[in-house]
Amino acid sequence: MAVSAVSATSSDSASGLDFKSLMQIILQQLTYQDPLKPMDNFQFVSQMAQFSELQQIQSLNTSISTLLDTQSSLQATGLLGKTVDFTTTGSTNAIGTVKSVTFASGKPSLTIATSDGQTVANVELSAITQVQ
């Protein structure tokens, strides 16, 4: 198995693999490499560094996703009791007061009582256009 082929395949599909799985790929590569053409030390260290960097990037992506979810939650709870302008599902603008925040699948969803007495549920945070 060629070194470059394993690197390309691993980096393309690594978004679903953890560090342990990547290490197993390296061990498989070492087990089945051609003894007459062993990988030199520079290539091996370079490939290990690439796998380590990939693991760090995956960890960073997870941390950023968690941070964004937390920020959305804080923004949504900060809107409780505030009067907001928002866009409804029919693309019309409305004004109302945020009455509650629910979390479905980690995403905040607002319930807004409009100025004409209607209650609009499941308003996404991105539908808010202005906070008064």
C-alpha positions, 0 to 999 in steps of 0.5 A: 500500500503506498504512503500517499494513497493512505494519506489521501484516503485518510484525510478525505474520510477522517472527518468521521474517524477518531484519533484511535481509528487513525492510529489503527490505520497507521499500524495497518500500513506498517504491518502491510508495507513492503519490506523491500521498500520500507517507509523512511523515518521522515515520511513516517514522522510527517504522516504522524504529524498530519494525523495529530494535526487532523485530530486537533482540528476535529477537537477545535471544530467540536469546541467551536460548535459547543461555543456557538450553541452556548452563545445561541442559548444565551442570546435566546434567554436574553430576549425573554420579556423583550419586544422584538421585530421578527419575520414569520414563516410567511415572510411577513414582519411582525412585532411581539414580546418573547414569552418563552424559550425552548430547546429542541435538539440543542437549538433555541426556539422562541414563543412570541406574543404579537401585539395583535394577541396572537402567539407564534411558536417555534420562531428561530433566533435567526428570524429576529430582525430587531430588538426594541 
